[in-house]
Amino acid sequence: MGKHKSTFNVYASYIDRLIPSVPENVPLPDSMRVSTLIEQMGKERSWTEEQIESDIDILYNQRLSFISDLRALSDHSWKVIPVLPLVRDLMRRAVDPEWEKNSEPVKSKSEKSDKRVKNEKNEESSVDLVGSLGSLSAKPSTGRAIEPVSANRIRVRTAQGVYECNRFCPHKGVDLVTWGNVMGNILVCTKHNWKFGLDGQDMGKGKNINACKVNDW
């Protein structure tokens, strides 16, 4: 008889063994590797191998190797992990099934409507103030921190000012409008975790995005 060849998934095996005897939301063991969780998430959602490996590399570069490392993160630390919001939320939901229940209470439609009206009034006031003061070096912006200005250039807003740079990552040509993430005065390409100093700082890759500071957003 020929040998039967089968694949083995640690995470799936662990869950399958526990399902008959425990509630639906089974806590993941602290000793479980983050890579196992990402691989399972990717398999369930038909992510490509490149996407899965990219997310794992980013997490390892942030020294997040085990589930216990994720559980040690604060709310702020979760928000600045340089992965896509979907990946970040799925990881947090897997690590802490009660996370969404303990987050900010859901507001009623009337409360959301009132808040939206107030925000719109505040935005209009900001625009009027800027127009009355003339040309300022730092205009208030309510848009994204990264916005395209042409087919090949983008503008990036940071706490230190506004910069203009190449739109595409010099590593693999990834569009930084989609994959870019601002951390301090550094623009991170979250596709493969390449970092670029917007103030000309050499990040050790030998490539740059030709960033320059501009006066207006």
Disulfide bonds with the S-S distance in Angstrom:
none
